[in-house]
């Protein structure tokens, strides 16, 4: 009985422990018997709610749970259960995840940025127009020790060690925090560091282990209060509720920055009705200095007065725009605001357009005056480009080793410039060089120099140079004509080649890749005729040389010398034809490819070499498929049918030949050939021809615009119409009058008419009957019919009038 009671008590204790864990994870004193697997999903959700209400995470309470006896394995299970519960309940928003991760919250402040297009040129305006730029305080940072507490803040007070305590305590409107068993402690107006010491001292009177060091006290900022500031003179003036950690720049950003005519450099922070400090945004923009970006307090006023001086900088500076100037600042300060001159700026002086009481005036500021000139309100500074010219440039080009631009100095001569260019090249023409010189009126003149004498020390020839001179040293190769030579015919690489002195026929043959196998021994060289006088008695335009060579040897015994512009033709052998083939397929004994052994090989010869027709061959189904040659298509293209450019008949014909028809069909009457080999149907074969011998087929195929495409068994006594009727006749689009038949040998025939009689072609076994489609006929519209009727009526009226 005692054992039963003991088990019941242990079970109730375990159940109570899990219940306590579910009720308050942070306040349970003993977690050693906790079994996470026994907790329900509702209890896990309760633990999660406890953590959220205390602004803590499961990682933050891990040391406390382990100190209260909870095993590491059970705590790991608890973390997994909580993570699974979070995934099931959905993804938190950014502010919630930030609260869980960092344990600190702040009211979200939203401000819509408005682009100030009227003030876009003012330096600094872009700082407050950019929605991606923000001066919002970072809640991830550690609690600042100099932070001054006030009503609305919330403190996280924790005692850990032998004794445990954890609570989030708001600062009341009276500026006090109320701690359980300790009482109220005034903290308003104190820094977080001073408040920590005061809270620790007060809690030490209740928690004895704090004084002995067995327990520790931690005070941090949980929720940051919101303060109200007023902004005057901004683009969006008004009262703003912002973080107590916010600074002047944060408030200015929320207010959209200074307004259209307000200052960027004399912004006043008014606290307790006195100017606490002045803010110059240019310090931050130019130097990144945030020393004036002070923190704000409740009821602070930011006043942005109107600007006193603004000037404009245009032209060749790195950051042109409108700038605000303070009293005593010089043009050098303005130049630093504009980030200085760019690389193309004329820096010797700057032009400034000034405004007087009555009119404008222009003033030039020299470089020596940059540090003393004080810009006036309304000044417009114009920084121009440097001139596109050189003060000491000279150039040499042509047959020198280093043609380039060089620096010029007074007294420089032609020999000095050539020495700078490391001398003349071997092909330099030393008798004459050219100098293109710019005269004082900017027109150009040419000065000729004898380089040979100048380099030998002749003072008169070695003339002085002037800046911007362009010296050209000629090359003797510039005066040499570019000679070519042509080779064609039975050579591997025919074409046009450069001619060099001493070139021979052997050299050219090797350069052109050597002779082909079909080259004959005959070579013809055509050479142009050169003469100072016209010889009317000589009709020849070129001189011809006939040379015999050994085709199988590129190195000829007689090495013929070539001249410029010679044309060499390598002739082909009189008889040099590679074996060419035709093919035969179908009902023959030995189908395949056969070489044309005779120039006049005919169909009967190839069929005979193929072993003749088989017993199953259709003697009326012999035909030849002949590939359509490119020259046949060219012949069609060259014919003008005078159909007009918009007519597509010829275009369709050319397209059909190129893309659709690859072969021309030649019908063969085998019976006539067997009777007489000299029959005109025993045609001579061409290379590439294909002879097809069809197998005997007793069926007749009917296709096209018929009700049923089918193959009907051949009936000797039946005619053309029988086979059309056998497939159900023609369909709605069928053109029966134009039906035609294709015989097995490729020959075709069409129905014909005589008076009221229609003759249909004879049908043979293996034939194919085709019914084409009727062409579309455009019906006459009502309007067209009325027009024609009107014309006929008018004609009738004219005829009647004539007859009267």
Order of alpha helices (4+ residues) and beta strands (2+ residues): alpha-alpha-alpha-alpha-alpha-alpha-beta-beta-beta-beta-alpha-alpha-beta-beta-beta-alpha-beta-beta-alpha-beta-beta-beta-alpha-beta-beta-beta-beta-beta-alpha-beta-beta-alpha-beta-beta-beta-alpha-beta-beta-beta-beta-beta-alpha-beta-alpha-alpha-beta-alpha-beta-beta-beta-alpha-beta-beta-beta-beta-beta-alpha
